Amino acid sequence: MARVKGAIMSRKRRNRVLKAAKGYYGSKSKHFRMAKQAVMKSGNYAYIGRKQKKRDFRRLWIARISAEAKVNGMNYSTFIHGLKASGIDLNRKMLSEIAVADKAGFAALCEKAKAAL
């Protein structure tokens, strides 16, 4: 039986890593060992970033809702509590879109929330 050497698969693996590291600074995009470390680290950052993106957007939505609720004479927590009490079930993303795009609609929501308290 013939001896099998791993050259083809090794080259394929190295090329895949170097392709992923394309555009990295200096030898991180040229040398396999440094490229491999950089690609692994960037993968970790990307994984963490996908989780952080959800937190960051929720924080942004809450800040927008809070700012518009203050204009209408309420704070954020009483506004959300009033909405829940009045049976209005809107998520924070939609509430922030209403706060930015439709001030009169948000004011009407604030009035309903005040009435429910």
N, C-alpha and C positions, 0 to 999 in steps of 0.2 A: 504494500500500500504506500502511496506517495505521501511525503511529509507536507503538511499544510502550514503555511506561514501566514501571519496575521496582517500582512502589509496593507492589503486592500481595505480591510475594515478599520485599521488604525488610521490610515490616511482619510477615510471617509469621516471618522469621528472627529479628527483634528480639523478637517475642513468645515465641518458643521459648527464647531466651536468658534473657529476664526471668522466664519460668516456672521455668527451672532455678535462677535466683538467688532464688527466693521464700524469704523467711525470713532472708536475709542482713541484716547490720546496716547501718543507715543508707542512704546513697545507693547502696550496692552492689546493693540490690534494686530501686531506682527508676530509675536512670540507665543507659542502655544501655551506654555506654562502660565505666563502672566494673563493671557487671554482667558484661560480656563478659570482662574481665580476671579477675574473681573466679571465674567459672565455669571458665575455662581453668586457673587455678591449682588449684581444687578437683579438677578432673579429673586433674591431675598427682599431687596428693596421694592421690587414690583409687587410681590406678595403682600408685604406690609402696606404698601400704598393703596392697594385695592380695598383694604379694610379702612384705612384712614380717610379715603375719599367719601365713604358713607357718613363717617362722623362729621367731616368738614361741611358737607352739604346740609346735614341736619342742623348744625350750628348756624349756618348762614340763613336757613329758612326761619329758625327761631328768632334770630336777630331782626330779620325783616318784619316778622309778625309782631314782635315786641315793640318795634319803633312805630308801626302804624297803630297798634293798640294804644300806645301812650298818646298819640295825636287825638284819639277818640276818648281819652279820659279813663283808660283802664290799664292795668299792667298785664303782663303776659299770662301769669298763672290764673288770675281771675277770669281772663278772657277765655282761656281753654276750659276752665271749669264751667263757665257759663254756657259754652257751646255744648259740652257734654250733657249738662243739665237740660238744655233745650232740645236735645236729641239730634243735633246737627253733627253728622259724622263726616268731617273732611280731614284729610291728612295734612301734615304741615307743609308739604310741597305745594299742594293746591292753595292752601291758605296764603302762602307767601306770594304765589303768582297773582292771586286776587289783590293782595295788599299792594303789589307793585303796579298792576295794570288797571285795576278798577277800584279807585278810592271810595266811590259811592257805595259799591257793593260791599266793601269791607266795613264801611260805617254802618250799613244795615245789619251785617252780622254782629257788630258790636252792640247795637241796640237790642237784638234778640238775646244776646248773651247777658246783657244787663237785666232784661226783663225776666230771664229765667232764674236770676239769683235772688 
